[in-house]
């Protein structure tokens, strides 16, 4: 017992602590938690080392899930495409790829440039009796004379009062061109400096350079044309005007039919002893309040048309014994020339209309085309005024009406 107390109180003495483990007391042992139960010891032969095998139910369920996953993904993709992608594609324009054939190299062809008509705006002369028409520059004046029942002589000059003749045109029936040329006494057909084949309104002709009989130092150009029973000579006096103008006038020559007005209506004026024809679709108005025993006014109008255009007004006056009709006509022409509104100074032509002497003014005034014809025959004075558009849409009709006029 003494030995045990020395062990229990090591502070007494310098002896080292004993390495013998302390045995807990019964009381302390009773207060400690019980140890966990020991695992049962299985003999080595009783341990199952074979792989775990799943039950049949679980195996089939896993296979179904593996099979359904791609189907679900496919259905989801189809829904997304039909709901989202396709509507967007419909709204988005799809670029169409067009195969463009390779261009074939063709030599460049120059496009012809339309040349302006050099005779645009020229005045026109129409003579149904002589069966000829042509155009001439507005700066020229024309003088017409009927030298016989079958012959007309026309003179073109730059000024109506000038004595210098630029061109002379003579027409006659039942004669040859050479005889007609000789009768004029202005050119010798045997003297030919040069000769050129030309076409005049479809008729083969010759343009000849010669000299004047009266003055051999001055050259002239003349062209002789024979059409049916008519002959025409176009004589050009050089070098007063360029030859180009002569050539352009020849290109405008047309041979017209004399019977174009045969089916037209006829108006006869008993006061002035004249008659004229007008187109069937036009109307005649004779109801004028100014009509009297010595004066009368009538109008011929195209129907339908604008009131101010395609209108011909004719005033007829019987002069007294002391009144000079020719002087009155000149005074009327001068007053018309001095009217305001002319675009350019109107040109003056001297004509023989239906056997009467006439002076004809023409030009553009106030945006319209005007023609004034003042004619006198014995003691009869006739004033005609014609108004058309600036395009002169019915100029041919007016020329034919004027050409159909006959005094008794």
C-alpha positions in Angstrom: 0.0 0.0 0.0 2.9 2.3 0.7 4.3 1.7 -2.6 1.0 2.6 -4.2 0.8 6.0 -2.4 4.3 6.9 -3.6 3.2 6.3 -7.1 0.1 8.3 -6.8 2.0 11.4 -5.5 5.0 11.9 -7.7 5.7 15.3 -6.3 7.2 13.7 -3.4 10.8 13.0 -4.2 12.8 13.4 -7.5 11.9 10.0 -8.9 10.7 10.1 -12.6 7.2 9.5 -13.6 6.4 5.9 -14.0 5.5 4.8 -17.5 2.9 2.3 -16.3 -0.6 3.4 -17.6 -3.0 4.5 -15.1 -5.9 2.2 -14.7 -9.1 4.1 -14.4 -11.3 3.6 -11.5 -14.5 1.8 -11.5 -16.4 5.1 -11.0 -14.8 6.8 -13.9 -15.3 3.8 -16.1 -19.0 3.8 -15.3 -19.3 7.4 -16.5 -17.7 6.9 -20.0 -20.0 6.2 -23.0 -20.2 2.7 -24.2 -18.1 1.8 -27.2 -19.8 1.3 -30.6 -20.8 -2.2 -31.4 -18.2 -4.1 -33.3 -18.9 -5.0 -37.0 -19.8 -8.6 -37.3 -16.9 -10.6 -38.6 -17.8 -12.3 -41.8 -15.8 -15.2 -43.0 -14.0 -14.7 -46.2 -16.0 -17.3 -48.0 -19.2 -15.6 -47.3 -18.3 -12.2 -49.1 -20.1 -11.8 -52.6 -17.6 -10.3 -55.0 -19.8 -10.7 -58.2 -20.9 -7.5 -60.2 -24.1 -5.8 -59.3 -26.9 -6.7 -61.7 -29.8 -4.1 -62.1 -33.2 -5.3 -62.0 -35.1 -5.9 -65.3 -37.5 -2.9 -64.8 -34.8 -0.3 -64.5 -33.0 -1.6 -67.6 -36.0 -1.1 -69.8 -36.8 2.4 -68.4 -33.2 3.6 -69.2 -33.5 2.4 -72.8 -36.8 4.2 -73.3 -35.3 7.5 -72.1 -32.3 7.1 -74.4 -34.7 6.5 -77.3 -37.0 9.5 -76.5 -34.2 12.1 -76.2 -33.4 12.5 -79.9 -37.2 12.5 -80.8 -37.8 15.3 -78.3 -34.8 17.2 -79.8 -36.1 16.7 -83.3 -39.6 17.8 -82.4 -38.2 20.9 -80.7 -36.1 21.8 -83.7 -39.1 21.5 -86.0 -41.2 23.7 -83.8 -38.5 26.4 -83.7 -38.0 26.2 -87.5 -41.8 26.5 -88.2 -42.5 29.2 -85.6 -39.4 31.4 -85.8 -37.2 30.7 -88.8 -39.7 30.2 -91.6 -41.7 33.5 -91.0 -38.5 35.4 -90.9 -37.4 33.9 -94.2 -40.7 34.8 -95.8 -40.3 38.5 -94.8 -36.7 38.6 -95.9 -36.3 39.1 -99.7 -34.4 36.4 -101.3 -31.8 37.5 -103.8 -32.5 35.8 -107.2 -29.4 34.9 -109.0 -29.8 35.5 -112.7 -27.4 34.2 -115.1 -26.3 37.1 -117.3 -25.2 35.9 -120.7 -21.8 37.3 -121.7 -22.3 40.3 -124.1 -21.6 39.8 -127.7 -19.3 42.5 -129.0 -21.1 44.3 -131.8 -19.4 47.2 -133.7 -20.9 50.5 -132.5 -23.3 51.9 -135.1 -23.5 55.7 -135.1 -27.0 57.0 -134.5 -27.9 59.4 -137.3 -28.6 62.9 -136.2 -31.9 64.3 -137.4 -31.1 67.4 -139.5 -33.4 70.4 -139.1 -35.5 71.2 -142.1 -33.9 74.3 -143.7 -37.3 75.3 -145.3 -39.2 75.2 -142.0 -41.2 78.4 -141.7 -41.0 79.2 -145.4 -44.0 80.6 -147.3 -45.8 78.4 -149.8 -47.1 79.1 -153.2 -49.8 76.9 -154.6 -51.3 77.2 -158.1 -53.8 74.5 -159.0 -54.3 75.9 -162.4 -50.6 75.6 -163.2 -50.5 72.4 -161.2 -47.4 73.4 -159.2 -46.5 74.4 -155.7 -43.2 75.3 -153.9 -41.9 77.0 -150.9 -39.7 80.1 -150.7 -37.9 82.1 -147.9 -40.1 84.5 -145.9 -37.6 87.3 -146.7 -38.5 87.1 -150.3 -41.4 88.6 -152.1 -43.3 86.9 -155.0 -44.9 88.6 -157.9 -47.3 86.5 -160.0 -48.5 87.4 -163.5 -50.7 85.5 -165.8 -49.3 86.4 -169.2 -51.8 84.3 -171.1 -54.6 81.8 -170.6 -52.1 79.0 -170.3 -48.9 80.7 -168.9 -47.9 82.0 -165.6 -44.8 84.0 -164.8 -43.5 84.3 -161.2 -40.7 86.6 -160.0 -39.0 86.2 -156.6 -37.0 89.1 -155.2 -35.6 90.1 -151.8 -37.8 93.1 -151.7 -41.2 93.6 -153.5 -40.1 97.1 -154.6 -36.7 96.1 -155.8 -36.1 95.7 -159.5 -33.4 93.0 -159.1 -34.9 89.6 -159.8 -33.5 86.6 -157.8 -35.6 83.9 -159.5 -38.1 83.6 -162.3 -40.4 80.7 -162.7 -42.5 80.3 -165.9 -45.0 77.6 -166.5 -47.0 76.9 -169.6 -49.2 74.1 -171.1 -48.7 72.3 -174.4 -45.2 73.5 -175.0 -41.6 72.2 -174.5 -39.2 73.3 -171.9 -36.6 74.5 -174.5 -39.2 76.6 -176.3 -40.4 78.0 -173.0 -36.8 79.0 -172.1 -36.3 80.6 -175.5 -39.5 82.6 -175.2 -38.1 84.3 -172.1 -35.1 85.5 -173.9 -32.9 85.3 -170.9 -30.9 82.2 -171.6 -29.5 80.6 -174.7 -30.0 76.8 -174.4 -27.0 76.2 -176.7 -24.6 77.8 -174.3 -23.8 75.4 -171.5 -21.0 75.8 -169.1 -21.9 72.8 -167.1 -24.9 70.4 -166.7 -26.0 68.3 -163.7 -28.6 65.5 -163.4 -31.2 66.3 -160.7 -34.6 65.1 -159.5 -37.5 67.6 -159.3 -40.5 66.1 -157.5 -39.8 62.7 -159.0 -39.1 64.0 -162.5 -35.6 63.6 -164.0 -34.3 67.0 -165.0 -31.1 68.8 -165.7 -29.6 71.8 -163.8 -27.6 73.9 -166.3 -25.1 76.7 -165.6 -25.1 79.2 -168.4 -24.9 82.9 -169.1 -27.5 85.6 -169.5 -28.2 86.6 -173.1 -28.5 90.3 -172.1 -25.3 90.2 -170.1 -22.9 87.3 -170.8 -20.7 88.3 -167.9 -23.4 87.3 -165.4 -24.0 83.6 -164.9 -27.4 82.0 -164.4 -28.7 78.6 -163.3 -31.8 77.2 -165.0 -33.7 74.0 -164.7 -36.2 72.8 -167.3 -38.9 70.3 -166.1 -41.5 68.7 -168.3 -44.5 67.0 -166.5 -47.3 65.6 -168.6 -48.4 68.4 -170.9 -46.9 71.2 -168.7 -43.4 72.7 -168.9 -41.6 74.6 -166.2 -38.5 76.7 -166.1 -36.7 77.7 -162.9 -34.1 80.4 -163.7 -31.8 81.6 -160.9 -29.8 84.8 -161.3 -26.3 84.7 -159.8 -24.5 85.7 -157.8 -27.1 87.7 -156.0 -28.1 84.8 -153.7 -26.3 81.6 -152.8 -27.0 78.6 -154.9 -28.0 76.6 -151.8 -31.3 78.6 -151.7 -32.0 77.7 -155.3 -31.4 74.0 -154.6 -33.6 74.1 -151.5 -36.5 75.7 -153.5 -36.2 73.0 -156.1 -36.5 70.3 -153.4 -39.8 71.8 -152.3 -41.4 71.7 -155.8 -44.5 69.5 -156.0 -46.8 68.9 -158.9 -50.4 69.1 -157.6 -53.7 68.0 -159.0 -56.1 70.7 -160.2 -59.2 68.8 -159.2 -58.7 68.7 -155.4 -61.5 71.3 -154.9 -63.9 69.6 -157.3 -66.0 68.1 -154.5 -65.8 71.2 -152.3 -68.7 73.6 -151.6 -69.1 76.6 -153.8 -69.8 80.1 -152.6 -70.9 82.7 -155.1 -70.9 86.4 -154.3 -73.2 88.3 -156.5 -72.1 91.7 -155.2 -68.5 91.2 -156.2 -69.2 88.8 -159.1 -66.7 86.2 -157.8 -66.9 82.6 -156.5 -64.7 80.4 -154.5 -64.7 76.8 -153.1 -64.3 75.7 -149.5 -64.0 72.3 -147.8 -67.2 70.3 -147.1 -66.7 70.2 -143.4 -66.5 74.0 -143.2 -69.4 76.3 -142.6 -70.4 79.6 -144.3 -71.8 82.5 -142.4 -73.5 85.2 -144.4 -75.6 86.8 -141.7 -73.7 90.0 -141.1 -75.3 93.2 -139.8 -73.0 95.3 -141.9 -74.3 94.0 -145.2 -75.6 96.7 -147.5 -76.1 97.4 -151.2 -72.4 98.4 -151.6 -70.7 96.3 -148.9 -70.9 92.7 -147.6 -69.0 90.6 -145.1 -69.0 86.8 -144.9 -66.9 84.3 -143.0 -65.9 80.7 -143.7 -64.9 78.7 -140.6 -63.6 75.2 -140.0 -66.0 73.2 -137.8 -65.1 72.1 -135.2 -62.3 74.5 -134.3 -61.4 77.1 -131.9 -63.3 80.3 -132.5 -60.2 82.4 -133.3 -58.4 80.0 -135.6 -59.1 78.6 -139.1 -61.3 81.5 -139.9 -61.5 83.3 -143.2 -63.3 86.7 -143.3 -64.1 88.3 -146.7 -65.2 91.9 -147.1 -66.5 93.0 -150.5 -66.9 96.6 -151.4 -68.2 98.2 -154.6 -66.2 101.4 -155.2 -67.9 104.6 -156.5 -67.0 105.9 -159.9 -64.5 108.5 -158.6 -62.7 106.1 -156.2 -59.6 104.5 -157.4 -59.7 100.9 -156.3 -56.0 100.3 -156.7 -55.1 103.3 -154.6 -57.5 102.1 -151.9 -55.9 98.7 -151.9 -52.4 100.1 -151.4 -53.6 102.3 -148.5 -55.2 99.2 -146.8 -52.0 97.2 -147.2 -49.9 100.0 -145.8 -52.2 100.3 -142.7 -52.0 96.6 -142.1 -48.2 96.6 -142.3 -48.1 99.3 -139.6 -50.2 97.3 -137.2 -48.6 96.5 -133.8 -47.9 93.0 -132.8 -46.0 91.7 -135.8 -43.2 89.4 -134.8 -41.3 90.5 -137.9 -42.1 92.8 -140.7 -44.7 91.0 -142.8 -43.6 90.2 -146.4 -45.6 91.4 -149.3 -46.4 89.3 -152.4 -48.1 90.5 -155.6 -50.5 87.9 -157.0 -52.9 87.3 -159.8 -55.9 85.7 -158.1 -58.8 84.6 -160.2 -58.1 87.3 -162.8 -57.8 90.1 -160.2 -54.6 91.8 -159.1 -53.8 91.3 -155.4 -51.3 92.2 -152.7 -50.8 89.5 -150.1 -49.3 90.2 -146.6 -48.3 87.3 -144.4 -46.5 86.8 -141.1 -46.8 86.0 -137.4 -48.7 88.4 -135.2 -49.8 88.1 -131.6 -48.8 84.4 -131.6 -51.0 83.6 -134.6 -50.3 83.2 -138.3 -52.1 85.9 -140.4 -52.6 86.3 -144.1 -54.2 89.5 -145.6 -55.1 89.5 -149.2 -56.4 92.7 -150.8 -57.5 92.3 -154.4 -59.2 94.6 -156.9 -61.0 93.8 -160.1 -62.7 96.6 -162.1 -64.6 98.6 -159.4 -64.7 95.6 -156.9 -62.4 95.7 -153.8 -62.1 92.5 -151.8 -60.3 92.2 -148.5 -59.6 88.7 -147.1 -58.1 88.0 -143.7 -57.0 84.5 -142.6 -56.0 83.5 -139.1 -54.4 80.2 -138.2 -52.3 78.8 -135.4 -48.5 79.5 -135.5 -48.1 75.9 -136.8 -50.3 76.8 -139.9 -52.3 73.6 -139.6 -54.8 74.6 -142.3 -52.5 76.6 -144.6 -53.0 74.2 -147.5 -56.8 74.6 -147.2 -56.5 78.4 -147.3 -54.1 78.2 -150.3 -56.6 76.1 -152.2 -59.5 78.3 -151.3 -57.5 81.3 -152.5 -56.5 79.5 -155.7 -60.1 78.5 -156.4 -61.3 82.1 -156.5 -62.7 83.3 -159.9 -63.9 86.7 -160.9 -66.4 87.0 -163.7 
